[in-house]
Amino acid sequence: TREARPWVDEDLKDDTEISSKDNEDDEWVDGGEEDLPHVPYTPTRYPPEEMLERSQQFYSLLNQRRSVRFISPEPVPRSVIDNVIHAAGTAPSGAHTEPWTFVVVAEPETKHKIRLIVEEEEEINYRQRMGDKWVKDLERLRTNWVKEYLDEAPYLILIFKQAYGILPDGKKKTHYYNEISVSISCGLLLAGLHNAGLVTVTSTPLNCGPQLRLLLRRPANEKLLMLLPVGYAAANATVPDLKRKPLDDIVVHI
Ligand code: IYR
């Protein structure tokens, strides 16, 4: 059996794409035909000491973020989730196409259906598709295909990238750089959740995209990019004692 590679674009490919027969008479629309006014923009500037203080504080905040796999079932206000998604939607995107859809699942029955789909595929991933080396590399993180958090977390946020847009008249619109655009918005989402005192783990359920898309009744132009269980950390949550690379190991000044 061919070993699966870690989450490359091919893994996202959702072959339940509309058939190429239908595709032939598809009409694509040019964006940017209408004129767009440009307006002055004067972002806030800070004196150097304040910049230093703010940048240190921000680093300190983000450095406390951890991937957490033990999530409390305690309810979390919906408005907090809405604000965090609103913030994620401020990400830059190719040609300002905003190619993201955030699906928030709170219904226990739907969460359970998601768990069944993910665990069934992940068991095959861990036992067969990922291969011995990959499974061994993950051992010390103590992650496997049993994912209680999919039932327990008060929310599951599924982030879909729109491979192209569909306008109200049915015409298609090119979504440039859609994957990196949505990935950037996921980064903001992670920062926003952490800033609000919530936890999550970035999960990328290999081979589950098509089934989850159909379960959630999302259109064929949307591909699942990430699944985030969201809530407060469980009282007994633990995380691996990982260390981060020092600055000198990640930066090169020229
Ligand atoms: N998608 C699987 C496997 C997994 C892969 C990597 I790379 C990780 O850092 C963690 C898990 C899972 O969610 O268990």
Residues whose N, C-alpha, C, O or C-beta is under 5 A from the ligand:
A	BS01	IYR	T143 N144 S203 T204 P205 L206
